[in-house]
Amino acid sequence: MDKISPLKKIMNNYTIRVENLDVYIEEQHILKDINLTIPERSITCVIGPSGCGKSTFLKTLNRMHDENPDVRISGRVYVDGENIYKPGINVIDTRKKMGLLAQRPCPLPMSIFDN
C-alpha cells in the first residue's frame, strides 16, 4: 500500500481553492491573479497593510460584491469543490458555509430585510 505524504494529502483535501482571481472596483485593479489553496480544517490568516485588498478578497469568498455594480470579478473560486461563481449557483447556500466578521458593518445595497 502506497503511503501519501501529509503535505500531498492536505493539498488534495482543500476547502477553498482560488484560481487566477482578479477583482476590479470601477477601473482600479484591486486583486491581481490570486492563486491560493486553503486546506480543510486549517486556520488561515490574511495579513497585510491597510488598503492592500484583504477585505476585498474575503468578501469575494462569500460573494458579498454581487450587488455592487462597480465590482467586476474574473477567475474561479471553489468552496468544497464547487465553483461559487458559476451560473445558477445558490449564493445563500454558499454564504452559509462561511462567515465574515468585518471591522465595520458592511450591509449589501438593499433593504434591511433583504440583508
ChimeraX attribute file (.defattr): number of C-alpha atoms within 10 A of each C-alpha:
attribute: neighborCount
match mode: 1-to-1
recipient: residues
	/A:1	3
	/A:2	4
	/A:3	6
	/A:4	9
	/A:5	8
	/A:6	8
	/A:7	9
	/A:8	9
	/A:9	12
	/A:10	16
	/A:11	14
	/A:12	11
	/A:13	15
	/A:14	18
	/A:15	17
	/A:16	18
	/A:17	20
	/A:18	18
	/A:19	15
	/A:20	14
	/A:21	18
	/A:22	18
	/A:23	23
	/A:24	16
	/A:25	16
	/A:26	11
	/A:27	10
	/A:28	11
	/A:29	13
	/A:30	17
	/A:31	18
	/A:32	13
	/A:33	13
	/A:34	14
	/A:35	14
	/A:36	13
	/A:37	17
	/A:38	17
	/A:39	18
	/A:40	14
	/A:41	10
	/A:42	10
	/A:43	7
	/A:44	8
	/A:45	7
	/A:46	9
	/A:47	9
	/A:48	9
	/A:49	7
	/A:50	8
	/A:51	9
	/A:52	12
	/A:53	17
	/A:54	17
	/A:55	14
	/A:56	18
	/A:57	18
	/A:58	16
	/A:59	17
	/A:60	18
	/A:61	22
	/A:62	23
	/A:63	18
	/A:64	17
	/A:65	19
	/A:66	17
	/A:67	11
	/A:68	11
	/A:69	9
	/A:70	12
	/A:71	17
	/A:72	16
	/A:73	17
	/A:74	14
	/A:75	15
	/A:76	18
	/A:77	25
	/A:78	18
	/A:79	18
	/A:80	15
	/A:81	12
	/A:82	15
	/A:83	17
	/A:84	22
	/A:85	21
	/A:86	11
	/A:87	7
	/A:88	7
	/A:89	12
	/A:90	11
	/A:91	14
	/A:92	10
	/A:93	11
	/A:94	18
	/A:95	15
	/A:96	9
	/A:97	10
	/A:98	10
	/A:99	11
	/A:100	13
	/A:101	8
	/A:102	10
	/A:103	7
	/A:104	6
	/A:105	7
	/A:106	12
	/A:107	11
	/A:108	14
	/A:109	12
	/A:110	9
	/A:111	8
	/A:112	8
	/A:113	5
	/A:114	8
	/A:115	9
